[in-house]
Structure formats: structure tokens, C-alpha cells
Amino acid sequence: MLRSFLFRRTTLSALAGAMILCAFAFQARAADPSAVACAGIAAPDQKRDATTIQRIEQAWLTAEYHGHREYLACLLEPDYQTSSRSGLVRSRQDVIDRVPQVADDAREVPKLETIVVIHGDSATAHSILKTTDKAGNPKEVHFVDGYTFHDGRWFAFSGADL
């Protein structure tokens, strides 16, 4: 009798734990916009050309400055990774989490200079952000993003700060 009771209690505990884990997994996935929603959020009229990649790079920067996390959730591949100049590797979620949670559409967004190389369904964008440091001195920030074209649009799969 005791063995049966302990077996049921252990089984119920394991089942409850599995249900909680599933709920967390569902909640994490639910935070990402659906494919239909992403189609409306993504840069419109995407082609396999440099102009489209340049528009996406500028829209990415705008999303970061304005706090539009859902744009990045739609743009970045699930296995996206980027590396900093110091060698720190950040995941897709790390990048999304760095974007402010409160939207600020009034914040001015600098224009990027972007050089694009396209090879079939892949593209590389080397962007230069001209801005100022905290003391007001001009500075340039260089970074590279890798893209792949599928399902009718471009997705970022890697990045690196230079």
C-alpha cells in the first residue's frame, strides 16, 4: 500500500513538473509573433538585391532605437548569434532583450552606410553607423550581418561587431 502511494505521488509530481515546463516553453514561444504577423512587420517588397538589405539594416537599427522588439523577433533566425569585438557571443534572445521594452518612436535614428554582397540566397551587409560618444565626439561603429533568403524574405543568421 505504501509503495503504491509513493509511486502515485512520484508520478503525479513528475507529471506536474512536465506540465509546468511545457507551460514555460509555450509562453516563451507565444512571445514570438506568428508567421502571419511577421509578414506584416517585415520590411515590405523584399527582393534579392542590395537595396532591400540596406532597408532591412536601417529598419533593424530603427527597431533597436525605438524599442520594437517584435521586428527583431521576426528578422532573426532562431539560431542567430552575434559576436562583439571582445569575443562575447550573444544569442537571438540576448539581442532582443537588449532592446528597450518601452517604445520611443521619437528617438532620432542615425542613417547607416551599408555595403552589401549577395551570393544566391545569402547576403552579407557591412554597415557603418556614424554617431557620437558620450562626450559628443564623432565616432564610427562598424558591424557585419549575415542574411539568408527563404520563405519570401530575408532573415539574419549571424552578426559581428568590428
N, C-alpha and C positions, 0 to 999 in steps of 0.2 A: 504494500500500500504506500509506504513512504517513498519507495523507488518510483512508483507511478506518479506520485505527486511532484517529486523533484524533476522527473522527465517532462511533465506538462509545464511546470514553472520555467524550466530552462528553455523549452521550445517556444513558449509564449514570449519570453524575454528576447530570444533571438528574432522572432517574428516582428516584435515591436521595434527592435533595433533596425531591422531591414526596412521597415516601413518609414522610419524616421530618415534613414539615409536616402531612400527613394524620394521622399518629400523635399529634402535639401537639393538633390540632383534636379528634380523637376523645377524647383524655384530658381535655381541657377540658370537653367535653360530658358525658363519663362522670361527672364530678364532680357534676353536677346530678342530683337524684333524678328518677326516671321519673314519668310522669303518674299511674300507679297508686300509687307511693309517696307522691306529693304529696297524693293524695286522702286518705290515712291521716294525713298530717302536718297538713293544713289544719284550720282551726277547723271543728268539726262543725256540721251543720244550718244551713247558710248560707241566709239569706233576703235579700230586697232591703229591709232595714229598718235603722234606726239602731242597734238593739241588736246586730245582727251586726257592723256596722262597729266599734262600741265594743269588742266582744270581740276582733276582729282587731287593733285598735290595741293593746290590752293584751297580747295574745299576741305581737305584734311586739316590744314593749318587753321582755317576758319572755324572748323568744328572744335579744335582744341582751344582756341581763344574764346569762343562763345559758349563753351560748355555743352556741346551737342554730342554726348557720348554715344547715342544711338547711331550716328553716322559712322563712327569708328567700329561699332559692333557689326555693322553691315559690310564695311570695307575690309576688315582684317580677317584673314583666314583663321580657322580655329587653332592651327598650329603656328601662327605667326610668332616670330621672335625678332627682337632688335638688340643691337649691342651698342653700348656707349663707348666713348673714347677711352675710358678707363678699363673696358673689358666687361663691364656689368651687362649681363644678358637679362632682358625683360620679356615677359610673355605678353600675349594679346591682352589678357586681363590686367596686367600691370600697366600697360599703356592706357587702357580705358579708364582705370582707376585714377590715373594722374590728371584726368580732365576734371575741371570743377563740376560739382553736382548741380550748381545753380547756374542757369543760363544767363549770359550777359551779352546780348546782341549788340550793345552799344560800344563794346571794346573795339578799338581800331586794330585791324589785321594788316600787317605789312605784306607787300607783294613779294612773291618768290620769283627768282630767276631759276628756271629748270631746264636742264639738258636731258633729253630723252633718247634712249636707244631701244629700238624694238626689234625683236627676233622672233618671228612667228607669233605664238601665243604668250610670249614673255616680254617684259619690258623692264628697263632699269631707268630710274629717274635720279639724277644728281641735282639736288636743289640747294640754292644759296639764299639764306634769309639775312637781309641787311637790317640790323636793329641797333639798339644802343645798350650799353651795360648800365648798371645801377648808378654809376657816376655821370651818365649821359654821354659817354664816349662811344663813337661808332664801333660796331663790331659785326663780323660776319659769322654765321653759323652754317656749316656745310653738313649735309646728310644725304644718304643714298637709300632709296626704297626699291624693292623688287616686286614686280607685279606679274600676275598670270591672268589670262583671259579665258573665262568659261561661263557657261550659263548666260551668255549675252552681255557680260560686263567684266570689268577689271576688278581683281582682288589683290590686296597686298599680302605677301607671304614672308617678307623679311625687310629689315632695315638696319642701318648702321649710321651712327654719328661719326663724323670725320674730324 
